[in-house]
Amino acid sequence: MHNFDNFYMKFLEFLRDCGYKNSAAKEQILKILFSSDEHLSASQIKTRIKSEFKRNLSLTAIY
């Protein structure tokens, strides 16, 4: 997960530089995508977030 931490710190810097805010949803989506070895659909991301983080995100939030 060390590589994710480095990636995530750069992502946070990018968000700040662009004037965007971070959210728990963004972090969770990135963790799911970063840990996957395959392309995931929005529905698959939603299912994994619900399973791993016990959170119910809308597909709109994922897109």
Secondary structure, 3 states (H helix, E strand, C coil): CHHHHHHHHHHHHHHHHHCCCCCHHHHHHHHHHHHCCCCCCHHHHHHHHHHHHCCCCCHHHHC
